[in-house]
Amino acid sequence: IMFKLVRLSCRVYPIWSALGFTIMLTITATAEDSSSIAYYSTSQFSVTEFDREMYLRNAPPEAGGGIGSRARNLSALSDLYAIKLLALEAKSLDLLSEAEKKWLIEYAISIELIERYLRKMVEDKLAATDWEAEAREQYIASPEDYRMPESVSLRTLLIRTEDRSESEAMRIAVDLLDQAKQPGSDFTKLVTEHTEDASAAVNGGLMSGIIRGQTVPPFDEAAFALRTPGEFSEPVVSQFGVHLIQLVEYSPAEQLTYEQVAQRIINELKPIRAAQYRRGLQEEARERKLEGFVEHTEALDGLMSRTSDGALGRKFSIDPEF
C-alpha cells in the first residue's frame, strides 16, 4: 500500500512511506530475477526492474499495450530513487515502534492481497455474466436511451455584423440568397467565395448531423423548419451575424433496434457491473460473521461514549487514495 508522504512536482504516483519502502525491500529480496537489472545504484541501495514493475503494477494500462510511455517509466524510476533515499534518512530517526511496524506491514500486505483477490473475483463474475440477457433487459427498461434524435445536415453562409450594420449584412445576405436560388447556381461555391466564417470557407459551409440545441436558438429554429434537401431558409440573424441556411439532409428521430445497440449496451454495462460486484463483495464481508464471532458490547459502549456525532470516517475500500 502506498502512503502519500511526499509528492514530487510533475509526479503521478504517490511516494511510499518508510514502512512501505521496508515492505518493498522485503519483496525485492525475493525477486532476484527482476532485480538483476538496476537502473540506479548507490552504495546503499539500487532501483531495479522489479521495483519498477511493482511500483507501476496498478497503473492504468497504456493504449496499444507495452509497458507504457517513456515519461511514465522515467517518472516512476525518479520517484523510486526519492523513495529509497528519503526512507533511508527516515529510518535512522526511529519514528515507528515495533508494534506500529508490525501492524502496518500486515495491513499493507493484506490490502495488496485483497486487491488481487477482489480483482480475480470480479473477473470471474464478469466472465460468468449473461451479457445478452443483461443487455436486453437494459434495452427494454430504458428504450428512450437508444433513440437517434432528429438531426439535420446543412450548408451555411455567414455575413458578420462586427464591422457593419445588421441592415447592411442583411442586404448582402439577401443578394447572395437570390443568387443561390438561380437555376444552375452552386451554393457551395458561393459559400467558399463569400462566407465570413473561416472554417466554413474550407469545407463549403457543411455542418453534418446537427441535433436540436447544438446551435443558437434563431439558427436552430430555422434549420429544423426545413424538410426538403436543397431548400433554403430566409436569412437568419444571430449574435454572430446573418446566416443563409440550406438543408442537405433531414433525419427524423428513430428508435434503434436492440441488435443495433446490443454491443454498445454491453460495453457500457461491464464497468458498471464490475463496480457493483466489487462493492457487493466488500459489503458482504462487513456483514459476514465468522464462527466464534463475538461483539463485545461493553468495549463498544465505552468507545461510543468517547466519540461524537460528525462526519463518517474512512470506509473500507481497496484504494490507496481513499
N, C-alpha and C positions, 0 to 999 in steps of 0.2 A: 504494500500500500504506500502511496506517496503522500508525504506531509509537506505542505507548502510553507517552508521556512523562508526561502529566497526565490525570487523570480528575476532572472537576468533580463535586461532590456532585449526586446525582439524575440524572446523565447516563448515557445508554445507549450512546453512540457514542464510541469511543476518539479521543483527541486526536492529530493528526498531529505528527510531528517538524518541525523547521525545514526539513529537506530535503523532507519531504512537502509542506510549505507552498510551497516553491520550485516543485515539480512542479505543484502546484495552480495557482499563478500563471501558469506557462507555458501550461497548458491553458486557463485562463481567458482569457488574452490572445487565444486563437484563437476564442473563442466570444462575439463581440460581441453577437449577437442576444440570448442569455440574460443577458448581463451588463448589458444596458440597464436592468434592474430592480435597484435597490440597496435593501437593507433597512437596512443601517447604513453610515455613511460617516464617515471621518476625513480629515485632511489627507494621510494616508499610505496608506490602503487603504480598500476597501469590501467589504461582504459582499453578494454578488449572488445572483440567481436561479440562475445557473449553478453557483455554489458550493454552493447548497442541493441542486441536482439531483445533482451529483457526490458530495457527502457522503453522501447517502441512496441512492445508486444500488444498493447491495447490501442495503439494509434489507429485512426481511420485508415482503411486501405487506400492506396493510390489508384487513381483511374488508370486502367491499362495494365495493372499488375506490377510486378517488380517490387523492390524494397523501398520505393518512394523517391522523392526528389533529392537532389544533391543538397539543397538548402535544409531540408528537414533532417537529413542524416548528419550534416555538419553541425547543425544546431544541437542535436542530441549529443554528439561527442563533446561539444563545448560545455553543455550542461553537466555531463557526466564528470568531466575533469573538475569543474567547480564543485560538484557534489563531494567528490573524494577529497579535494583539498580542504573544503570547509569542515567536513566530517572529521578529518584528521586533526584539525585545530580544535574542534569542539570536544573531541574525545578526551583531551588532556584536562578538561575542566571538571570532569566528573559530575555532569549535570543530571544524570539519571541514576536512581537507586537500582539495586539488583532486582527488586520486586517490579519496578516500573519496566525495566528492560525485558524481564520475562513476560509480563503481560503484553507489552507492545509487540514483541516478537510473535507470540502466539496469535495475537489479534491480526497482525499483518499477514501471517501465513493462512489463517482462517479466511480472511477476506479474499485472498487470491484463490484459494480452493473453492470457496463459494461461488466466485465469479465464473470459474471454469465449469463448475457443476451446473449453475443456472444456465450458462450458455449451451451446455450439452442437452439439458432437459428441454429447453425452449426449442432447440434444433430438432429434437426428437418429436416434440409435439407438432411443430410446423410440418414435419415430414408425414405425420400421421393424419393431418387435417384434410378433410374432403373439400378441396378448394372449389370444385364445381358446385357443390351444394351451398357452400358459404356465399359464393358469388351470386348464384341465382336468388338466394334469399335476400341478399342486399339489393339486388335489382328490383325485385318485387316490392320490397318495403319502401324504396325511395326512387320510383321511376322518374320523378321530376329532376333528379340529379343527372339523368342521362338523356337529356334533350339537347339537340342542337338549336341554339337560339336563332331567331330571324336575323339575317345578315344581308349586307349589300356590298358589291364591289363597284367602285366609282372611278371616274376620271374627273379631276378638278383643276380649275384655273383660278388663281388668286391675284387680285389687284389690291395692293396695300393702301391704307389710308394714313400711314405715318407722315408722309411728306406731301400729301394732297388732301383736299376736302373729300368728304364722303360723296357729295354730288358729282364731283369730277371723276372719282373712282367708279361710280355707278354708270356714268356716261360711257366710260371706256369699256366697262363690262358689257353693257347693252350692245354696243357696237360689235364687240367680239362675239356675243351670243348670236347676233344677226348673221355674222359671217359663218359661224359654226352650223347654222341651220340651212345654209345654202346647199343645194344638191351637189354632191361630189366633194363637199368640204371635209377636210381631215382635221378633226378636233385635236388629235394627238399632236399634230404639227403646230396648231395654234397654241396649245399649252406650252410646248417646248420653246416657242418663239416669244410668248408674251407673259407667261406666269411670272410672278414675283416671289414665288416660293422656290428656293434653290433646289431642294430635294425633288420637287415635282418636275422641275425642268429636266432632271436627269432621267426620270422614268416615265415621262409623258403624263404626269399627274395621277398615275394609277394608285388607288387605295383598295386593297383586297380584304375581303372578309370582315368588314366593319359591323359590329353589333351595336344595338341601341345603347346610348350612354357613353360611348367612346369618344364622341366628338362634342363640340359645344352645341347647346340647345338649338339655335336657329339652323345651323348646318344639319344637325341630326333630324330635325323635323322635316326639312326639305328633302333630304336624301331618302328617308323612309316613306315619303309620299310617292316616290317613283316606282313603277312596276314594269314598264316595257324597256328592254335593253335598247340603248341609243337615245332614250328620252332625256330631255334637259329640264332642270328646274328653272324658275325665274331667278335672277341674281339674288343672292342671299348676303345680308350684311351681318358681320360678327365683329368682335373686337380686333380681329386680325385684318379685316378689310372686306372686300366684296368678292364673293365666290361664284363661279359658274360650276354647276354640277351636272355631269352626265352619268346615267346609270349604265353600267356594264353588265351586271348580273344581279338578280334578286333571288334570294334563297329563303323560303318560308321556314318557320320553326318546324323541327322534325323530331319525333321520338325515335331514338336509336334502338335497334333491336338488341336483345340480350347477347346474341352472337357477335355483334359489332363491338360491344364494350366488355365482354367477359374477361379478357386478359387484363384490360385496364383495371377492372374491379379487383381482380386477384392481386395485381401489383400494389394497389392501394391498401388492400386488407392485410397483407403479410406483415408489414411493420406494426400495424395496429394490434394484430393478434399476438405478435411477439411480445409487445409491451404488456398486453393483458395477461399472457401466460406467465411472464416474469413476476408481475405484481401478485398474481394468484399464488405462485409458489411461496413468495415471501409472506403473504398474509396467512397462508395455511400453516407456515412454520410458527407464526406467532400464536396461533390457536391450538396447535397440536400439543398435547400433554403426554410426555413420555411416561412409561411405567415408573412408579415411585415418585411422581411429581408431587411436591408439597408447596402450598402457598403459605408462607409464614406471615400470618396476619399481624402479629404483634410488631414485627420488624417493619412491615409495610405501613402500619398505622403510625409508627414512630417517624418514618420518612415523610408521610403526608403532613405530619404536624410541623415539620421543618420547611415545608415548601409553601409556595404562594401561587395564587392564580396568575396566569400570564400566558405568553406565547408557548407553543409546544416546542420541545427540544428536537434534536435531530432524530429523524425517523429512519429505521433500518432500511438501508439502500446500498446496494453494492455499486458504489460510485465514488471514486476518490475525491470528487468535487462536492460531495453532499454536505 
